[in-house]
Amino acid sequence: MTIKSPQTLVAEALNEVKTITPEQAIILVNENKCNLIDIRDMTELQKLGTVENSFHIPRGLLEFSIHPESAYVQNNQIDLNKETVLFCAAGGRSALAAKTLKEMGFKNVSHIEGGFGLMVQKGFKIKA
């Protein structure tokens, strides 16, 4: 039996999903053209803060929370007509999550290269 490493899974996901830079993501956010979704765990948000204008859905709940029949979508908190842009701490989890959303049938999904760490360096505003 061969078990793939997490690094292999991330590498495979990166070949299948759209990766955008933090600079590209800032433009999408400023033009209100995306759902910016932070998939980090709550402990990470509490320790490091959260990105302004982002929506928090932990990785473990993503598939359930972003489905068209979910409360987030039904209550217009997430607009599935916009690009769905995911980010995590460094980019690995968000690549895997973007691949999963593509498998669910989402067409307009991407993840941010370098994750939260690079987003902070590139000028995203953080709130505690």
Summary of the structure (lengths in Angstrom):
residues: 128
radius of gyration: 14.0
end to end distance: 45.1
largest distance: 48.0
contacts: 382
relative contact order: 0.23
helix: 45%
strand: 18%
